[in-house]
């Protein structure tokens, strides 16, 4: 329930095209669809992977009623290799309106997230310290 202390690289950017404009970034970018999700079931073969709903195991919905995932970058934590139970769905996403903490992601105001995505060089990343 905390952001991992690590060097993290965004691998792709997802956004709600019905709510926000496409970000200016060198990363692969695609709109979020209503059936998009992310598997968070540690024992499922698709753990910590993009999935489509309906899904037979526990999976977070990326198409949300709040605005946290209107713009997000998938971070490379626990992607290659994946370790069951290590953590899943570590994203760089928009801050909640009430500024509450995340469950391990990094949350930012939209302006700052867009600026970071625009300035981030290919292969660039961020370093999280404890």
MODELLER restraints for C-alpha pairs under 7 A, 6 or more apart:
rsr = mdl.restraints
at = mdl.atoms
rsr.add(forms.Gaussian(group=physical.xy_distance, feature=features.Distance(at['CA:1:A'], at['CA:103:A']), mean=4.76, stdev=0.5))
rsr.add(forms.Gaussian(group=physical.xy_distance, feature=features.Distance(at['CA:1:A'], at['CA:104:A']), mean=5.21, stdev=0.5))
rsr.add(forms.Gaussian(group=physical.xy_distance, feature=features.Distance(at['CA:2:A'], at['CA:103:A']), mean=5.95, stdev=0.5))
rsr.add(forms.Gaussian(group=physical.xy_distance, feature=features.Distance(at['CA:2:A'], at['CA:104:A']), mean=4.12, stdev=0.5))
rsr.add(forms.Gaussian(group=physical.xy_distance, feature=features.Distance(at['CA:3:A'], at['CA:104:A']), mean=3.96, stdev=0.5))
rsr.add(forms.Gaussian(group=physical.xy_distance, feature=features.Distance(at['CA:3:A'], at['CA:105:A']), mean=5.65, stdev=0.5))
rsr.add(forms.Gaussian(group=physical.xy_distance, feature=features.Distance(at['CA:3:A'], at['CA:106:A']), mean=6.92, stdev=0.5))
rsr.add(forms.Gaussian(group=physical.xy_distance, feature=features.Distance(at['CA:5:A'], at['CA:128:A']), mean=4.84, stdev=0.5))
rsr.add(forms.Gaussian(group=physical.xy_distance, feature=features.Distance(at['CA:5:A'], at['CA:129:A']), mean=5.06, stdev=0.5))
rsr.add(forms.Gaussian(group=physical.xy_distance, feature=features.Distance(at['CA:5:A'], at['CA:130:A']), mean=5.77, stdev=0.5))
rsr.add(forms.Gaussian(group=physical.xy_distance, feature=features.Distance(at['CA:6:A'], at['CA:127:A']), mean=5.81, stdev=0.5))
rsr.add(forms.Gaussian(group=physical.xy_distance, feature=features.Distance(at['CA:6:A'], at['CA:128:A']), mean=5.29, stdev=0.5))
rsr.add(forms.Gaussian(group=physical.xy_distance, feature=features.Distance(at['CA:6:A'], at['CA:129:A']), mean=6.93, stdev=0.5))
rsr.add(forms.Gaussian(group=physical.xy_distance, feature=features.Distance(at['CA:7:A'], at['CA:125:A']), mean=6.73, stdev=0.5))
rsr.add(forms.Gaussian(group=physical.xy_distance, feature=features.Distance(at['CA:7:A'], at['CA:126:A']), mean=5.73, stdev=0.5))
rsr.add(forms.Gaussian(group=physical.xy_distance, feature=features.Distance(at['CA:7:A'], at['CA:127:A']), mean=4.23, stdev=0.5))
rsr.add(forms.Gaussian(group=physical.xy_distance, feature=features.Distance(at['CA:7:A'], at['CA:128:A']), mean=6.23, stdev=0.5))
rsr.add(forms.Gaussian(group=physical.xy_distance, feature=features.Distance(at['CA:8:A'], at['CA:75:A']), mean=6.03, stdev=0.5))
rsr.add(forms.Gaussian(group=physical.xy_distance, feature=features.Distance(at['CA:8:A'], at['CA:76:A']), mean=5.96, stdev=0.5))
rsr.add(forms.Gaussian(group=physical.xy_distance, feature=features.Distance(at['CA:8:A'], at['CA:77:A']), mean=6.37, stdev=0.5))
rsr.add(forms.Gaussian(group=physical.xy_distance, feature=features.Distance(at['CA:8:A'], at['CA:125:A']), mean=5.45, stdev=0.5))
rsr.add(forms.Gaussian(group=physical.xy_distance, feature=features.Distance(at['CA:8:A'], at['CA:126:A']), mean=5.33, stdev=0.5))
rsr.add(forms.Gaussian(group=physical.xy_distance, feature=features.Distance(at['CA:8:A'], at['CA:127:A']), mean=6.07, stdev=0.5))
rsr.add(forms.Gaussian(group=physical.xy_distance, feature=features.Distance(at['CA:9:A'], at['CA:75:A']), mean=5.46, stdev=0.5))
rsr.add(forms.Gaussian(group=physical.xy_distance, feature=features.Distance(at['CA:9:A'], at['CA:76:A']), mean=5.48, stdev=0.5))
rsr.add(forms.Gaussian(group=physical.xy_distance, feature=features.Distance(at['CA:9:A'], at['CA:123:A']), mean=6.98, stdev=0.5))
rsr.add(forms.Gaussian(group=physical.xy_distance, feature=features.Distance(at['CA:9:A'], at['CA:124:A']), mean=6.25, stdev=0.5))
rsr.add(forms.Gaussian(group=physical.xy_distance, feature=features.Distance(at['CA:9:A'], at['CA:125:A']), mean=4.15, stdev=0.5))
rsr.add(forms.Gaussian(group=physical.xy_distance, feature=features.Distance(at['CA:9:A'], at['CA:126:A']), mean=6.37, stdev=0.5))
rsr.add(forms.Gaussian(group=physical.xy_distance, feature=features.Distance(at['CA:10:A'], at['CA:73:A']), mean=5.71, stdev=0.5))
rsr.add(forms.Gaussian(group=physical.xy_distance, feature=features.Distance(at['CA:10:A'], at['CA:74:A']), mean=5.51, stdev=0.5))
rsr.add(forms.Gaussian(group=physical.xy_distance, feature=features.Distance(at['CA:10:A'], at['CA:75:A']), mean=4.35, stdev=0.5))
rsr.add(forms.Gaussian(group=physical.xy_distance, feature=features.Distance(at['CA:10:A'], at['CA:76:A']), mean=6.13, stdev=0.5))
rsr.add(forms.Gaussian(group=physical.xy_distance, feature=features.Distance(at['CA:10:A'], at['CA:125:A']), mean=6.49, stdev=0.5))
rsr.add(forms.Gaussian(group=physical.xy_distance, feature=features.Distance(at['CA:11:A'], at['CA:27:A']), mean=6.84, stdev=0.5))
rsr.add(forms.Gaussian(group=physical.xy_distance, feature=features.Distance(at['CA:11:A'], at['CA:74:A']), mean=5.76, stdev=0.5))
rsr.add(forms.Gaussian(group=physical.xy_distance, feature=features.Distance(at['CA:11:A'], at['CA:75:A']), mean=5.89, stdev=0.5))
rsr.add(forms.Gaussian(group=physical.xy_distance, feature=features.Distance(at['CA:11:A'], at['CA:76:A']), mean=6.20, stdev=0.5))
rsr.add(forms.Gaussian(group=physical.xy_distance, feature=features.Distance(at['CA:12:A'], at['CA:27:A']), mean=5.51, stdev=0.5))
rsr.add(forms.Gaussian(group=physical.xy_distance, feature=features.Distance(at['CA:12:A'], at['CA:28:A']), mean=4.91, stdev=0.5))
rsr.add(forms.Gaussian(group=physical.xy_distance, feature=features.Distance(at['CA:12:A'], at['CA:29:A']), mean=5.84, stdev=0.5))
rsr.add(forms.Gaussian(group=physical.xy_distance, feature=features.Distance(at['CA:12:A'], at['CA:73:A']), mean=5.66, stdev=0.5))
rsr.add(forms.Gaussian(group=physical.xy_distance, feature=features.Distance(at['CA:12:A'], at['CA:74:A']), mean=5.60, stdev=0.5))
rsr.add(forms.Gaussian(group=physical.xy_distance, feature=features.Distance(at['CA:13:A'], at['CA:27:A']), mean=6.59, stdev=0.5))
rsr.add(forms.Gaussian(group=physical.xy_distance, feature=features.Distance(at['CA:13:A'], at['CA:28:A']), mean=6.22, stdev=0.5))
rsr.add(forms.Gaussian(group=physical.xy_distance, feature=features.Distance(at['CA:13:A'], at['CA:29:A']), mean=4.68, stdev=0.5))
rsr.add(forms.Gaussian(group=physical.xy_distance, feature=features.Distance(at['CA:13:A'], at['CA:30:A']), mean=6.57, stdev=0.5))
rsr.add(forms.Gaussian(group=physical.xy_distance, feature=features.Distance(at['CA:13:A'], at['CA:72:A']), mean=5.68, stdev=0.5))
rsr.add(forms.Gaussian(group=physical.xy_distance, feature=features.Distance(at['CA:13:A'], at['CA:73:A']), mean=4.29, stdev=0.5))
rsr.add(forms.Gaussian(group=physical.xy_distance, feature=features.Distance(at['CA:13:A'], at['CA:74:A']), mean=6.32, stdev=0.5))
rsr.add(forms.Gaussian(group=physical.xy_distance, feature=features.Distance(at['CA:14:A'], at['CA:29:A']), mean=5.80, stdev=0.5))
rsr.add(forms.Gaussian(group=physical.xy_distance, feature=features.Distance(at['CA:14:A'], at['CA:30:A']), mean=5.21, stdev=0.5))
rsr.add(forms.Gaussian(group=physical.xy_distance, feature=features.Distance(at['CA:14:A'], at['CA:31:A']), mean=5.50, stdev=0.5))
rsr.add(forms.Gaussian(group=physical.xy_distance, feature=features.Distance(at['CA:14:A'], at['CA:32:A']), mean=5.79, stdev=0.5))
rsr.add(forms.Gaussian(group=physical.xy_distance, feature=features.Distance(at['CA:14:A'], at['CA:71:A']), mean=5.92, stdev=0.5))
rsr.add(forms.Gaussian(group=physical.xy_distance, feature=features.Distance(at['CA:14:A'], at['CA:72:A']), mean=5.36, stdev=0.5))
rsr.add(forms.Gaussian(group=physical.xy_distance, feature=features.Distance(at['CA:14:A'], at['CA:73:A']), mean=6.24, stdev=0.5))
rsr.add(forms.Gaussian(group=physical.xy_distance, feature=features.Distance(at['CA:15:A'], at['CA:22:A']), mean=6.81, stdev=0.5))
rsr.add(forms.Gaussian(group=physical.xy_distance, feature=features.Distance(at['CA:15:A'], at['CA:30:A']), mean=6.63, stdev=0.5))
rsr.add(forms.Gaussian(group=physical.xy_distance, feature=features.Distance(at['CA:15:A'], at['CA:31:A']), mean=4.89, stdev=0.5))
rsr.add(forms.Gaussian(group=physical.xy_distance, feature=features.Distance(at['CA:15:A'], at['CA:32:A']), mean=5.44, stdev=0.5))
rsr.add(forms.Gaussian(group=physical.xy_distance, feature=features.Distance(at['CA:15:A'], at['CA:70:A']), mean=5.15, stdev=0.5))
rsr.add(forms.Gaussian(group=physical.xy_distance, feature=features.Distance(at['CA:15:A'], at['CA:71:A']), mean=4.30, stdev=0.5))
rsr.add(forms.Gaussian(group=physical.xy_distance, feature=features.Distance(at['CA:15:A'], at['CA:72:A']), mean=6.27, stdev=0.5))
rsr.add(forms.Gaussian(group=physical.xy_distance, feature=features.Distance(at['CA:16:A'], at['CA:31:A']), mean=5.64, stdev=0.5))
rsr.add(forms.Gaussian(group=physical.xy_distance, feature=features.Distance(at['CA:16:A'], at['CA:32:A']), mean=5.29, stdev=0.5))
rsr.add(forms.Gaussian(group=physical.xy_distance, feature=features.Distance(at['CA:16:A'], at['CA:70:A']), mean=4.76, stdev=0.5))
rsr.add(forms.Gaussian(group=physical.xy_distance, feature=features.Distance(at['CA:16:A'], at['CA:71:A']), mean=6.54, stdev=0.5))
rsr.add(forms.Gaussian(group=physical.xy_distance, feature=features.Distance(at['CA:17:A'], at['CA:31:A']), mean=5.69, stdev=0.5))
rsr.add(forms.Gaussian(group=physical.xy_distance, feature=features.Distance(at['CA:19:A'], at['CA:70:A']), mean=6.73, stdev=0.5))
rsr.add(forms.Gaussian(group=physical.xy_distance, feature=features.Distance(at['CA:20:A'], at['CA:70:A']), mean=6.67, stdev=0.5))
rsr.add(forms.Gaussian(group=physical.xy_distance, feature=features.Distance(at['CA:23:A'], at['CA:114:A']), mean=6.30, stdev=0.5))
rsr.add(forms.Gaussian(group=physical.xy_distance, feature=features.Distance(at['CA:24:A'], at['CA:118:A']), mean=5.36, stdev=0.5))
rsr.add(forms.Gaussian(group=physical.xy_distance, feature=features.Distance(at['CA:25:A'], at['CA:117:A']), mean=5.37, stdev=0.5))
rsr.add(forms.Gaussian(group=physical.xy_distance, feature=features.Distance(at['CA:25:A'], at['CA:118:A']), mean=4.64, stdev=0.5))
rsr.add(forms.Gaussian(group=physical.xy_distance, feature=features.Distance(at['CA:26:A'], at['CA:122:A']), mean=6.47, stdev=0.5))
rsr.add(forms.Gaussian(group=physical.xy_distance, feature=features.Distance(at['CA:32:A'], at['CA:63:A']), mean=6.59, stdev=0.5))
rsr.add(forms.Gaussian(group=physical.xy_distance, feature=features.Distance(at['CA:33:A'], at['CA:63:A']), mean=6.60, stdev=0.5))
rsr.add(forms.Gaussian(group=physical.xy_distance, feature=features.Distance(at['CA:34:A'], at['CA:63:A']), mean=5.24, stdev=0.5))
rsr.add(forms.Gaussian(group=physical.xy_distance, feature=features.Distance(at['CA:35:A'], at['CA:52:A']), mean=5.32, stdev=0.5))
rsr.add(forms.Gaussian(group=physical.xy_distance, feature=features.Distance(at['CA:35:A'], at['CA:53:A']), mean=4.82, stdev=0.5))
rsr.add(forms.Gaussian(group=physical.xy_distance, feature=features.Distance(at['CA:36:A'], at['CA:51:A']), mean=6.16, stdev=0.5))
rsr.add(forms.Gaussian(group=physical.xy_distance, feature=features.Distance(at['CA:36:A'], at['CA:52:A']), mean=4.84, stdev=0.5))
rsr.add(forms.Gaussian(group=physical.xy_distance, feature=features.Distance(at['CA:36:A'], at['CA:53:A']), mean=6.22, stdev=0.5))
rsr.add(forms.Gaussian(group=physical.xy_distance, feature=features.Distance(at['CA:36:A'], at['CA:61:A']), mean=6.29, stdev=0.5))
rsr.add(forms.Gaussian(group=physical.xy_distance, feature=features.Distance(at['CA:36:A'], at['CA:62:A']), mean=5.63, stdev=0.5))
rsr.add(forms.Gaussian(group=physical.xy_distance, feature=features.Distance(at['CA:36:A'], at['CA:63:A']), mean=6.58, stdev=0.5))
rsr.add(forms.Gaussian(group=physical.xy_distance, feature=features.Distance(at['CA:37:A'], at['CA:50:A']), mean=5.86, stdev=0.5))
rsr.add(forms.Gaussian(group=physical.xy_distance, feature=features.Distance(at['CA:37:A'], at['CA:51:A']), mean=5.02, stdev=0.5))
rsr.add(forms.Gaussian(group=physical.xy_distance, feature=features.Distance(at['CA:37:A'], at['CA:52:A']), mean=5.55, stdev=0.5))
rsr.add(forms.Gaussian(group=physical.xy_distance, feature=features.Distance(at['CA:37:A'], at['CA:53:A']), mean=6.39, stdev=0.5))
rsr.add(forms.Gaussian(group=physical.xy_distance, feature=features.Distance(at['CA:37:A'], at['CA:59:A']), mean=6.08, stdev=0.5))
rsr.add(forms.Gaussian(group=physical.xy_distance, feature=features.Distance(at['CA:37:A'], at['CA:60:A']), mean=5.33, stdev=0.5))
rsr.add(forms.Gaussian(group=physical.xy_distance, feature=features.Distance(at['CA:37:A'], at['CA:61:A']), mean=4.42, stdev=0.5))
rsr.add(forms.Gaussian(group=physical.xy_distance, feature=features.Distance(at['CA:37:A'], at['CA:62:A']), mean=5.03, stdev=0.5))
rsr.add(forms.Gaussian(group=physical.xy_distance, feature=features.Distance(at['CA:38:A'], at['CA:48:A']), mean=6.43, stdev=0.5))
rsr.add(forms.Gaussian(group=physical.xy_distance, feature=features.Distance(at['CA:38:A'], at['CA:49:A']), mean=5.61, stdev=0.5))
rsr.add(forms.Gaussian(group=physical.xy_distance, feature=features.Distance(at['CA:38:A'], at['CA:50:A']), mean=4.57, stdev=0.5))
rsr.add(forms.Gaussian(group=physical.xy_distance, feature=features.Distance(at['CA:38:A'], at['CA:51:A']), mean=5.43, stdev=0.5))
rsr.add(forms.Gaussian(group=physical.xy_distance, feature=features.Distance(at['CA:38:A'], at['CA:59:A']), mean=5.21, stdev=0.5))
rsr.add(forms.Gaussian(group=physical.xy_distance, feature=features.Distance(at['CA:38:A'], at['CA:60:A']), mean=5.11, stdev=0.5))
rsr.add(forms.Gaussian(group=physical.xy_distance, feature=features.Distance(at['CA:38:A'], at['CA:61:A']), mean=6.64, stdev=0.5))
rsr.add(forms.Gaussian(group=physical.xy_distance, feature=features.Distance(at['CA:38:A'], at['CA:89:A']), mean=6.62, stdev=0.5))
rsr.add(forms.Gaussian(group=physical.xy_distance, feature=features.Distance(at['CA:39:A'], at['CA:46:A']), mean=6.15, stdev=0.5))
rsr.add(forms.Gaussian(group=physical.xy_distance, feature=features.Distance(at['CA:39:A'], at['CA:47:A']), mean=5.06, stdev=0.5))
rsr.add(forms.Gaussian(group=physical.xy_distance, feature=features.Distance(at['CA:39:A'], at['CA:48:A']), mean=5.29, stdev=0.5))
rsr.add(forms.Gaussian(group=physical.xy_distance, feature=features.Distance(at['CA:39:A'], at['CA:49:A']), mean=5.58, stdev=0.5))
rsr.add(forms.Gaussian(group=physical.xy_distance, feature=features.Distance(at['CA:39:A'], at['CA:50:A']), mean=6.48, stdev=0.5))
rsr.add(forms.Gaussian(group=physical.xy_distance, feature=features.Distance(at['CA:39:A'], at['CA:51:A']), mean=6.35, stdev=0.5))
rsr.add(forms.Gaussian(group=physical.xy_distance, feature=features.Distance(at['CA:39:A'], at['CA:58:A']), mean=6.15, stdev=0.5))
rsr.add(forms.Gaussian(group=physical.xy_distance, feature=features.Distance(at['CA:39:A'], at['CA:59:A']), mean=4.06, stdev=0.5))
rsr.add(forms.Gaussian(group=physical.xy_distance, feature=features.Distance(at['CA:39:A'], at['CA:60:A']), mean=6.31, stdev=0.5))
rsr.add(forms.Gaussian(group=physical.xy_distance, feature=features.Distance(at['CA:40:A'], at['CA:47:A']), mean=5.57, stdev=0.5))
rsr.add(forms.Gaussian(group=physical.xy_distance, feature=features.Distance(at['CA:40:A'], at['CA:48:A']), mean=5.76, stdev=0.5))
rsr.add(forms.Gaussian(group=physical.xy_distance, feature=features.Distance(at['CA:40:A'], at['CA:58:A']), mean=5.76, stdev=0.5))
rsr.add(forms.Gaussian(group=physical.xy_distance, feature=features.Distance(at['CA:40:A'], at['CA:59:A']), mean=5.14, stdev=0.5))
rsr.add(forms.Gaussian(group=physical.xy_distance, feature=features.Distance(at['CA:40:A'], at['CA:60:A']), mean=6.76, stdev=0.5))
rsr.add(forms.Gaussian(group=physical.xy_distance, feature=features.Distance(at['CA:40:A'], at['CA:88:A']), mean=5.77, stdev=0.5))
rsr.add(forms.Gaussian(group=physical.xy_distance, feature=features.Distance(at['CA:41:A'], at['CA:47:A']), mean=5.59, stdev=0.5))
rsr.add(forms.Gaussian(group=physical.xy_distance, feature=features.Distance(at['CA:41:A'], at['CA:57:A']), mean=6.20, stdev=0.5))
rsr.add(forms.Gaussian(group=physical.xy_distance, feature=features.Distance(at['CA:41:A'], at['CA:58:A']), mean=5.08, stdev=0.5))
rsr.add(forms.Gaussian(group=physical.xy_distance, feature=features.Distance(at['CA:41:A'], at['CA:59:A']), mean=6.73, stdev=0.5))
rsr.add(forms.Gaussian(group=physical.xy_distance, feature=features.Distance(at['CA:42:A'], at['CA:84:A']), mean=4.87, stdev=0.5))
rsr.add(forms.Gaussian(group=physical.xy_distance, feature=features.Distance(at['CA:42:A'], at['CA:85:A']), mean=5.12, stdev=0.5))
rsr.add(forms.Gaussian(group=physical.xy_distance, feature=features.Distance(at['CA:43:A'], at['CA:84:A']), mean=6.45, stdev=0.5))
rsr.add(forms.Gaussian(group=physical.xy_distance, feature=features.Distance(at['CA:48:A'], at['CA:79:A']), mean=6.85, stdev=0.5))
rsr.add(forms.Gaussian(group=physical.xy_distance, feature=features.Distance(at['CA:48:A'], at['CA:88:A']), mean=4.74, stdev=0.5))
rsr.add(forms.Gaussian(group=physical.xy_distance, feature=features.Distance(at['CA:48:A'], at['CA:89:A']), mean=6.11, stdev=0.5))
rsr.add(forms.Gaussian(group=physical.xy_distance, feature=features.Distance(at['CA:62:A'], at['CA:69:A']), mean=6.41, stdev=0.5))
rsr.add(forms.Gaussian(group=physical.xy_distance, feature=features.Distance(at['CA:68:A'], at['CA:93:A']), mean=6.06, stdev=0.5))
rsr.add(forms.Gaussian(group=physical.xy_distance, feature=features.Distance(at['CA:68:A'], at['CA:94:A']), mean=4.60, stdev=0.5))
rsr.add(forms.Gaussian(group=physical.xy_distance, feature=features.Distance(at['CA:68:A'], at['CA:95:A']), mean=5.91, stdev=0.5))
rsr.add(forms.Gaussian(group=physical.xy_distance, feature=features.Distance(at['CA:68:A'], at['CA:96:A']), mean=5.67, stdev=0.5))
rsr.add(forms.Gaussian(group=physical.xy_distance, feature=features.Distance(at['CA:69:A'], at['CA:93:A']), mean=5.89, stdev=0.5))
rsr.add(forms.Gaussian(group=physical.xy_distance, feature=features.Distance(at['CA:69:A'], at['CA:94:A']), mean=6.29, stdev=0.5))
rsr.add(forms.Gaussian(group=physical.xy_distance, feature=features.Distance(at['CA:71:A'], at['CA:93:A']), mean=5.97, stdev=0.5))
rsr.add(forms.Gaussian(group=physical.xy_distance, feature=features.Distance(at['CA:71:A'], at['CA:94:A']), mean=6.36, stdev=0.5))
rsr.add(forms.Gaussian(group=physical.xy_distance, feature=features.Distance(at['CA:72:A'], at['CA:91:A']), mean=6.43, stdev=0.5))
rsr.add(forms.Gaussian(group=physical.xy_distance, feature=features.Distance(at['CA:72:A'], at['CA:92:A']), mean=5.47, stdev=0.5))
rsr.add(forms.Gaussian(group=physical.xy_distance, feature=features.Distance(at['CA:72:A'], at['CA:93:A']), mean=4.27, stdev=0.5))
rsr.add(forms.Gaussian(group=physical.xy_distance, feature=features.Distance(at['CA:72:A'], at['CA:94:A']), mean=6.87, stdev=0.5))
rsr.add(forms.Gaussian(group=physical.xy_distance, feature=features.Distance(at['CA:73:A'], at['CA:91:A']), mean=5.65, stdev=0.5))
rsr.add(forms.Gaussian(group=physical.xy_distance, feature=features.Distance(at['CA:73:A'], at['CA:92:A']), mean=5.02, stdev=0.5))
rsr.add(forms.Gaussian(group=physical.xy_distance, feature=features.Distance(at['CA:73:A'], at['CA:93:A']), mean=6.45, stdev=0.5))
rsr.add(forms.Gaussian(group=physical.xy_distance, feature=features.Distance(at['CA:74:A'], at['CA:90:A']), mean=6.75, stdev=0.5))
rsr.add(forms.Gaussian(group=physical.xy_distance, feature=features.Distance(at['CA:74:A'], at['CA:91:A']), mean=4.84, stdev=0.5))
rsr.add(forms.Gaussian(group=physical.xy_distance, feature=features.Distance(at['CA:74:A'], at['CA:92:A']), mean=6.55, stdev=0.5))
rsr.add(forms.Gaussian(group=physical.xy_distance, feature=features.Distance(at['CA:75:A'], at['CA:90:A']), mean=5.91, stdev=0.5))
rsr.add(forms.Gaussian(group=physical.xy_distance, feature=features.Distance(at['CA:75:A'], at['CA:91:A']), mean=5.41, stdev=0.5))
rsr.add(forms.Gaussian(group=physical.xy_distance, feature=features.Distance(at['CA:75:A'], at['CA:92:A']), mean=6.86, stdev=0.5))
rsr.add(forms.Gaussian(group=physical.xy_distance, feature=features.Distance(at['CA:77:A'], at['CA:90:A']), mean=6.59, stdev=0.5))
rsr.add(forms.Gaussian(group=physical.xy_distance, feature=features.Distance(at['CA:78:A'], at['CA:86:A']), mean=6.92, stdev=0.5))
rsr.add(forms.Gaussian(group=physical.xy_distance, feature=features.Distance(at['CA:78:A'], at['CA:87:A']), mean=6.67, stdev=0.5))
rsr.add(forms.Gaussian(group=physical.xy_distance, feature=features.Distance(at['CA:78:A'], at['CA:88:A']), mean=6.99, stdev=0.5))
rsr.add(forms.Gaussian(group=physical.xy_distance, feature=features.Distance(at['CA:90:A'], at['CA:104:A']), mean=6.28, stdev=0.5))
rsr.add(forms.Gaussian(group=physical.xy_distance, feature=features.Distance(at['CA:90:A'], at['CA:105:A']), mean=4.93, stdev=0.5))
rsr.add(forms.Gaussian(group=physical.xy_distance, feature=features.Distance(at['CA:91:A'], at['CA:105:A']), mean=4.99, stdev=0.5))
rsr.add(forms.Gaussian(group=physical.xy_distance, feature=features.Distance(at['CA:91:A'], at['CA:106:A']), mean=6.36, stdev=0.5))
rsr.add(forms.Gaussian(group=physical.xy_distance, feature=features.Distance(at['CA:92:A'], at['CA:105:A']), mean=5.95, stdev=0.5))
rsr.add(forms.Gaussian(group=physical.xy_distance, feature=features.Distance(at['CA:92:A'], at['CA:106:A']), mean=4.77, stdev=0.5))
rsr.add(forms.Gaussian(group=physical.xy_distance, feature=features.Distance(at['CA:92:A'], at['CA:107:A']), mean=5.85, stdev=0.5))
rsr.add(forms.Gaussian(group=physical.xy_distance, feature=features.Distance(at['CA:93:A'], at['CA:106:A']), mean=6.32, stdev=0.5))
rsr.add(forms.Gaussian(group=physical.xy_distance, feature=features.Distance(at['CA:93:A'], at['CA:107:A']), mean=4.94, stdev=0.5))
rsr.add(forms.Gaussian(group=physical.xy_distance, feature=features.Distance(at['CA:93:A'], at['CA:108:A']), mean=6.35, stdev=0.5))
rsr.add(forms.Gaussian(group=physical.xy_distance, feature=features.Distance(at['CA:94:A'], at['CA:107:A']), mean=5.10, stdev=0.5))
rsr.add(forms.Gaussian(group=physical.xy_distance, feature=features.Distance(at['CA:94:A'], at['CA:108:A']), mean=5.02, stdev=0.5))
rsr.add(forms.Gaussian(group=physical.xy_distance, feature=features.Distance(at['CA:94:A'], at['CA:109:A']), mean=5.66, stdev=0.5))
rsr.add(forms.Gaussian(group=physical.xy_distance, feature=features.Distance(at['CA:94:A'], at['CA:110:A']), mean=5.83, stdev=0.5))
rsr.add(forms.Gaussian(group=physical.xy_distance, feature=features.Distance(at['CA:95:A'], at['CA:107:A']), mean=4.56, stdev=0.5))
rsr.add(forms.Gaussian(group=physical.xy_distance, feature=features.Distance(at['CA:95:A'], at['CA:108:A']), mean=4.83, stdev=0.5))
rsr.add(forms.Gaussian(group=physical.xy_distance, feature=features.Distance(at['CA:95:A'], at['CA:109:A']), mean=5.50, stdev=0.5))
